[in-house]
Amino acid sequence: MDQSLWISVLLGQLCFCVCQDHKYRFISEPKSWTEAQEFCRRRYIDLVTVNNMSDLQALRAAVDGQPDAWIGLYLTSEIRKWHWSQPELTYSYPKPDVWWAGRPKDELVRNCGVLTSKNTWYDTLCDTQDEAGFVCYNKSSNDVFKIDLMYDWLDSQLYCRTHHTDLLSGLTQYQQFITKYPTRIYGFRMGLFRDSWGWSDGSNSSFRNMKTEVNPQTKKCAALTSDGRWASEDCGLEKPFICYGEASVRVTLHNLAQDVPLKRVVLWRGLLQSASLKPQRKRQKHGAVGYLVAGAAALSQQNHMGKV
């Protein structure tokens, strides 16, 4: 197998074969999003989850030059939740309350937050260009910067991630902003948004990198595009896709010869247990028991580094 490490071990009559695979696996055979999800869950772990910019950069490097491909993001039926653009920060209702009186409201079209001239928060449209600007945060300098460009929310996010770190996120950065810029006439966009996207593997990551607004009626699944941003697409379209996790590996444990030292038997049992073996219902010929291993990296590393 290309760029894979195959290790074959023979100990008496105990033998198995382990394949250590890459974290990301680009599958070129086009499938619908649901079919891709089933394939990834059967062969690997799941459709890929992207937790932050570092993950995204690694993912882009792994699939460089490949066509648009499904990732594990999809629109759920859950109630929309507020998130911060910086995924390591979790949104919780601020105390004391900094929302404008009566906001936010459960209006389907108002899903982005803005800092008003009165230093309160207001929920507004994401796709308009009528705000005075937006606020970026730079992690290297631990500082916030007011950008006087009338961008929509997605383009504001792209600008901040390109030139700084991200849009302003969290109460600490909010306090930095109102201290640095105490007087303003108009509102500025920040990294607060809400949506009902979810990840196939159940991850709660709030990292998003969308390039267009979502059409919740038809385009409910996300695909990685050539520029690294994500597009919402019809889930029934057939596309290549990206799985994550090591490939599942089939292991056959044969009857041990009587002259195999006990310490070796104990060692191999420990290795197999550490590799998360799942016994198969059907016994193989000669009384051998079949196992399916998910994530056999530890097993292969121990065999490679140590002696038996």
C-alpha positions, 0 to 999 in steps of 0.5 A: 500500500502506498506510503503505508507501513506493513509489519508482519510478525510470526511468533510460533503460530501467532501471526498478524499484519498491521497497517499504520495509515495517515490521519487524513485519507482522501477518497477519490471515488465520488459518493453522496455525503451520506454514502461517504459517511458510511464508508468512512465509519466502516473503513476508518473512523468518520468523515474528517473533523476540522478543529482549528486553523492548524488542522485546516492547514494540515488537511489542505496539505494532505489533499493538495491539488485534489477536487472539492471533497466532502468533510464531516460538517452538516446542518443538524435539526438542533436549535442554533447555538452561539459560537465564537470564531476562535474555536478554543473559546466557548460561548456562554451568556455574558454576566453582567449582560452586555446584550442590547435590551431585548436582544438577541431574538430568535430571528432566523436571519440575524445570526452574527454579533456586532459591537454597538457604539454603546459597547453593547452586543446586537444580533444582526445580518451576516451577509450585509455590508452596512457595518462600519467595520470589524475587529480583529485579534492578533495572538502574537501581540495580544491586541485588538485592531479596529478595521474600517472596512465595510465587509460582510461577516464571512469576509471580515473573518477571512481578513482577520485570519489572513492578516491577524489571528481571527475576529475578536472573540470572548469577553477578555478581547471585548474588554480590550476593545472597549478600553482601546476604543472607548468612543465610536459612532458606529457598530463593528462586527466581532467573532460572534455567530450562531448556527446549527452545523454539527460534525459527523463524529459528534465533535462540538468544534465551533471552527467554521471556514465557510465561503458563502452563506448557507441555504438551509433548504437545499445545501445542508452539507459542507465540502472543502474547496480548492482555496481551503474554504468550505461551501455548503452543497446539496448532500445528494451530490456525489463528490470525493471525500476525506476520512480521518483515522487509521484504517481498520486492520484485520488480525488473525490469532491462531492457536499457539504452539505449546512451546511458545514461552508464557511471557511471550503469550502475555506480551502479545495479549497485552499488545492486542488489547492495547490495539482495541481488538473487536472479535468478529462473530465468524471464526476462521478456518483452523480454529483461528479467531478473527479480530478487527483493529481500529488504531493499531499504531501503538501495536506496530510501534511496540513491535518495531521498537522492541524485541520479542 
